[in-house]
Amino acid sequence: MKTKKNIWICVVIGVIVLIGIIFLSGNLRQQEDLTNENKNQETVSWMNTELKDIRTGETFKTSDFEGKPVLLESFAVWCPTCTKQ
C-alpha cells in the first residue's frame, strides 16, 4: 500500500513539474515575440531619422540606404582621438 502511495505522489509531482515547464516555456516565447516586435518598431523609427550632410547641406533619411552597407561612426567632442578623425 505504501509503495502505491509513493508512486502516486511521484506521478502527481511529475505532472505538476511538467505543467510548470510547459507554462514557463509558453511565457518565454511570448516575451521573445514581444521583444522582437519592439526591436522591429525601434528599427523602423530609426530608419526614418532625417540627417544632414555637413558638406553639402543635403537632408536625407537613413532609410534611403536600406539594403546598402552603411558605416556609422560616433565620436565624443572631448575625446582627442575622436576629434582627429
Secondary structure, 3 states (H helix, E strand, C coil): CHHHHHHHHHHHHHHHHHHHHHHHHHHHHHHHHHHHHHHHHHHHHHHCCEEECCCCCCEEEHHHHCCCCCCCCCCCCCCHHHHHC
